[in-house]
Amino acid sequence: MTDTADFEIMERQGWADPSIARGYADGFEMATRLVARKLADEVAAGPNCKALDLCTGHGVVAAELVARGSDVTGLDFSEPMIELAQSAVPTARFVQGDAMAMEFPDHTFDAVTIGFGVPHFPDPEHGLREVNRVLKPGGRVAFSIWRGKGSDGAFGWLFDAVERLADPSISMPAGPDAHMLVDSGIAKPMVEGAGFRNVRLIDVASELCVSDPKRLFDVFDGGAVRAASLLKRQSKERRDAIRADLATRVQAEANKDIRGYFVPAPSVFITAWSQG
């Protein structure tokens, strides 16, 4: 099994930075809000739903669940994210904790949502088993994953630019593939192995909005821990080259109106039912 200790340190230190938390909330606002609505749909959020929003981040999914009348608890390991979430959704309950070892009793929740949080699990299969533990039998889980390498959009463009233009001697701590669960051949066996049934994968055509083509680089550099950890270690020349490459893609392929440039950020969400 891969030793993910350094990956966990990177994640915890990165998301402990208030500027990274704020950068994610601002840079990925449009895409996360669209996906939040779909996650809430899939878990049938409503007045009779006791929901856990895991890896709650700045509270965008929690806000959608509360708006539909659910009793909502949000959990995240990042103190700055908890502060943002509590400010945004004062009627929800937020706790700082570890998704790998939650302190909730078995069968506590009717639904669990995870907005782009599973890639931050050091062991996704273990994390999903923990989700199953806190769900009531027949409870629902819905979580989202960005499409990565090879996709037509922000993350695919970043992977492509980094592969061609970044310093190949700079490596990242070993951790799970952030985008592997967009592959049904990987996702379904893993989710079923964690104790779920009726696993479905659904594509979402989400998007980001940037005010200037060069700002896409800043979205990753200032609001995504893995990407920022790699980008900040590049020389100025390589950073500038990656920034320019992303800007060229935005100018060529994004849709533009008076609000800015709308960049594709395709994602997948995965839904399932707990077997108890």
C-alpha positions in Angstrom: 0.0 0.0 0.0 1.3 3.5 -0.9 2.6 5.5 2.0 0.5 8.7 1.9 1.9 10.4 5.1 3.6 13.2 3.1 0.4 13.7 1.0 -1.7 14.1 4.2 0.8 16.6 5.5 0.7 18.6 2.3 -3.1 18.6 2.3 -3.5 19.6 5.9 -0.9 22.3 5.7 -2.3 23.6 2.4 -5.9 23.8 3.5 -4.9 25.4 6.8 -3.9 28.5 4.8 -6.9 30.9 4.9 -5.8 32.4 1.5 -6.1 28.9 -0.2 -9.5 28.4 1.4 -10.7 31.8 0.2 -9.1 31.2 -3.2 -11.0 27.9 -3.7 -14.2 29.5 -2.6 -13.9 32.3 -5.0 -12.2 30.6 -8.0 -14.5 27.5 -8.1 -17.7 29.2 -6.9 -19.8 28.8 -10.1 -18.9 25.2 -10.7 -19.3 24.1 -7.1 -22.7 25.8 -6.8 -24.0 24.0 -9.9 -22.9 20.7 -8.6 -24.3 21.4 -5.1 -27.8 21.6 -6.6 -27.3 18.2 -8.3 -25.9 16.6 -5.1 -28.9 17.8 -3.1 -31.2 16.4 -5.8 -29.6 13.0 -5.7 -29.9 12.6 -1.9 -33.5 13.8 -1.9 -32.7 16.6 0.5 -35.8 17.9 2.3 -37.3 18.6 5.7 -37.2 14.9 6.8 -33.5 14.5 5.8 -30.7 14.5 8.4 -27.7 15.2 6.2 -23.9 15.2 6.6 -22.0 17.4 4.2 -18.5 15.8 4.3 -15.5 17.9 3.3 -17.9 20.8 3.5 -15.3 23.4 2.4 -16.9 26.8 2.3 -20.3 25.4 2.8 -21.8 25.6 -0.7 -23.4 22.2 -0.6 -24.5 22.7 3.0 -26.2 25.9 1.9 -28.2 24.0 -0.7 -29.2 21.3 1.7 -30.4 23.9 4.3 -32.3 25.7 1.6 -34.3 22.5 1.1 -35.1 22.2 4.8 -32.6 19.5 5.7 -31.0 19.2 9.2 -27.4 19.7 8.2 -24.0 18.9 9.8 -20.9 19.9 7.9 -17.5 18.4 8.6 -14.0 19.4 7.3 -10.5 19.1 8.6 -9.7 22.8 7.5 -10.4 25.4 10.2 -10.4 28.3 7.6 -13.0 26.3 5.6 -15.2 25.7 8.6 -15.1 29.5 9.4 -16.1 30.3 5.8 -18.9 27.7 5.9 -20.3 28.9 9.3 -20.3 32.4 8.1 -22.1 31.5 4.9 -24.6 29.0 6.5 -25.2 30.1 10.1 -28.2 27.7 10.5 -26.1 24.6 9.9 -23.8 22.9 12.4 -20.2 22.6 11.5 -17.4 20.6 13.1 -13.7 20.2 12.5 -12.9 16.5 12.1 -11.3 13.7 10.2 -13.3 12.0 7.4 -11.2 8.9 7.9 -12.3 8.5 11.5 -15.6 10.4 12.2 -16.9 10.6 15.7 -20.5 10.2 14.7 -22.3 7.0 15.9 -23.2 4.3 13.3 -26.3 4.9 11.2 -26.7 8.6 12.1 -27.5 10.2 8.8 -30.1 9.8 6.1 -27.8 11.3 3.5 -24.1 12.2 2.9 -22.9 14.6 0.3 -19.2 15.2 -0.6 -18.6 18.1 -3.0 -15.2 17.3 -4.6 -13.8 16.0 -1.3 -13.1 12.3 -2.0 -9.8 13.1 -3.9 -8.6 14.5 -0.6 -9.1 11.2 1.2 -5.6 9.6 1.8 -7.4 6.3 1.3 -10.7 6.7 -0.7 -12.0 3.2 -0.1 -11.5 3.5 3.6 -13.2 6.9 3.6 -16.2 5.5 1.7 -16.5 2.7 4.2 -16.6 5.3 6.9 -19.4 7.1 5.0 -21.3 3.9 4.8 -20.9 3.4 8.6 -22.5 6.7 9.5 -25.4 6.3 7.0 -28.6 4.6 7.9 -29.5 1.5 6.0 -30.9 2.7 2.7 -29.4 6.1 3.1 -27.9 7.9 0.1 -24.5 9.2 -0.7 -23.6 11.5 -3.6 -20.2 12.9 -4.3 -18.5 14.7 -7.1 -15.1 14.4 -8.9 -13.5 16.8 -11.4 -12.5 15.3 -14.8 -8.8 15.5 -15.1 -6.1 14.5 -17.6 -7.3 14.3 -21.1 -10.6 16.2 -20.4 -11.6 19.2 -22.4 -11.6 21.9 -19.8 -9.8 23.6 -17.0 -8.2 20.5 -15.4 -7.4 18.8 -18.6 -5.7 22.0 -19.9 -3.7 22.3 -16.7 -2.5 18.7 -16.9 -1.5 19.2 -20.5 0.4 22.5 -19.8 2.2 21.0 -16.8 3.2 17.9 -18.8 4.8 20.0 -21.5 6.1 23.0 -19.6 6.7 22.2 -15.9 10.1 21.1 -14.5 10.0 17.3 -14.7 12.4 17.0 -11.7 9.7 18.4 -9.4 7.5 15.6 -8.0 4.5 15.5 -5.7 4.0 13.4 -2.5 2.5 10.0 -3.3 -1.3 10.1 -3.0 -4.5 8.7 -4.6 -5.2 9.8 -8.2 -7.5 12.8 -7.8 -9.6 11.9 -10.8 -9.6 8.1 -10.9 -13.2 7.7 -9.8 -14.5 9.3 -13.0 -13.8 5.9 -14.5 -16.8 3.6 -13.8 -14.5 0.6 -14.0 -12.7 1.9 -10.9 -15.6 3.7 -9.2 -18.3 1.1 -9.2 -16.2 -1.7 -7.6 -14.7 0.6 -5.0 -18.1 2.1 -4.0 -19.8 -1.3 -3.9 -16.8 -2.7 -1.9 -17.5 0.0 0.7 -21.0 -1.3 1.2 -23.1 0.5 -1.3 -25.6 -0.6 -4.1 -27.2 1.0 -7.1 -24.0 2.9 -8.0 -24.5 5.4 -10.8 -22.1 7.9 -12.5 -23.5 11.0 -14.1 -21.7 13.6 -16.1 -22.0 17.3 -15.3 -21.1 20.1 -17.7 -19.9 22.5 -15.0 -17.8 25.6 -15.7 -15.7 28.3 -14.1 -15.8 32.0 -14.7 -12.6 34.1 -14.9 -12.4 37.9 -15.5 -9.3 37.6 -17.7 -7.7 34.6 -19.6 -4.6 34.8 -17.4 -6.7 34.3 -14.3 -7.2 30.6 -14.8 -3.6 30.0 -13.7 -4.4 32.0 -10.5 -7.5 29.9 -9.8 -5.2 26.8 -9.5 -2.2 28.6 -8.0 -4.3 30.2 -5.3 -7.1 27.8 -4.6 -6.1 24.2 -5.2 -3.6 22.6 -2.8 -2.2 19.9 -5.1 -1.9 22.3 -8.1 -0.5 25.1 -6.0 2.1 22.9 -4.4 3.4 22.0 -7.8 3.1 25.4 -9.5 4.7 27.4 -6.7 7.8 25.3 -6.9 8.4 26.1 -10.6 10.8 28.8 -11.8 9.3 32.2 -12.8 10.0 31.3 -16.4 8.1 28.0 -16.2 5.2 29.6 -14.2 4.9 32.3 -16.9 4.9 29.7 -19.6 2.1 27.7 -18.0 0.1 30.8 -17.3 0.4 31.9 -21.0 -0.5 28.4 -22.2 -3.7 28.3 -20.1 -4.6 31.9 -21.2 -4.3 30.8 -24.9 -6.7 27.9 -24.3 -9.1 30.2 -22.5 -9.1 32.8 -25.3 -9.5 30.0 -27.9 -12.1 27.8 -26.3 -14.0 29.6 -23.5 -17.3 31.4 -24.0 -17.1 35.1 -23.3 -19.7 37.7 -22.2 -19.7 40.9 -20.1 -19.2 38.9 -17.0 -16.0 37.2 -18.1 -14.7 34.0 -19.7 -16.7 30.8 -19.0 -14.2 27.9 -18.9 -15.5 24.3 -19.1 -14.8 22.3 -15.9 -16.5 19.0 -16.5 -17.2 16.8 -13.5 -18.8 13.5 -12.6 -21.0 12.8 -9.6 -21.5 9.4 -8.2 -24.5 8.3 -6.3 -25.4 5.1 -4.3 -27.5 3.6 -1.6 -26.1 2.2 1.7 -26.7 -1.5 2.3 -26.3 -0.9 6.0 
